[in-house]
Amino acid sequence: MNIDKTLSKKKEDLLNYFRNRAEEFLSEIKLTYGNTQFKKQASAINKALVETKDNLIAALLQKAESENWTNKEKLECILMITYSNYIVMLESRNDVWQYEYMTFSRRIGELWEPFCKLCFSYPINNVSLFIPPLFLEVKQKLAAEIETYIDKLKISAEEKGQLKKYYHKVWGLVTSGEIKLELDLHFLSKDQRFVVDFKSGFGSNEKGNTNRLLLVASIYKNLEENYKCMIFVRADENNHYFQTLKNSGIWDAYSGNEAYNKMKEYSGFDIKRWIETNVNWEADFKADTMKYFLDNNLHQYLIW
């Protein structure tokens, strides 16, 4: 595999490369796991193909560094590598363990998030990633602030103690454990910190997740660092839970083309246009794989 800037246009070469690797891997995997161990075969081939993709990207980035490629040049190559790898991963998994609609629709959604995040890993605009705060740190900071405030009140020491006791009791009611403040993406743009949650779509049973997101955004909104919370949804969403978040006043929620437009606005790269130009599931899958998806009505989930 020759690595240069033209790799961004060499879909067929990449598909052939990953398919040849997949054949090599499957020959070894089937010696380790019998035909009845199809779940282990599927896990092993996925892992092997991911490692192959990562190795190829690592080699590309090393060359890009030595030749001073732009982020756009790196990103377009990495997107093509990643998409081609996805095609072969889905083919190979289906060869050893055929998909049914729930696992297939979920898998297509799972692949969308890391694909879109590549725009922020290699941005065209001046944005940078940051590490989100730990809930423990936030809790300690807020607790210190309120205790300092209580200590300044003109009330007795006993009353101050009672107030602090009730304050910590409220924390115990809010959560019985640690709240995960880390979301899917955290980036800084023009001194504004953004935290982003990606979702393929909202199902009919999203109440618990919706409440968690409302709590997380409420915590971020009460921090001094001026965080902005956004949700990017792949589907053209009009679900009740999506509308709850959209109307909450603490989440900026975008779906479908709106989400893609926001990704372009902040990263500087038109990922939607790239998808429309380069992603062609029906033409890129092997004929037998695509026939299986069509026969089982799985092609309806092949929408990005």
Secondary structure, DSSP 8 states (H G I E B T S, - for coil): ---SGGGGG-HHHHHHHHHHHHHHHHHHHHHHS-TT-HHHHHHHHHHHHHHHHHHHHHHHHHHHHHHT--HHHHHHHHHHHHHHHHHHHHHHHHHHS---HHHHHHHHHHHHHHHHHHHHHS-SSSEEE-----HHHHHHHHHHHHHHHHHHSSS-HHHHHHHHHHHHHHHHHH-SS------SEEEEETTEEEEEEEES---S--HHHHHHHHHHHHHHHTSTT-EEEEEEESS----HHHHHHHTSSS-EEEETHHHHHHHHHHHS--HHHHHHHH--HHHHS-HHHHHHHHHTT-GGG---
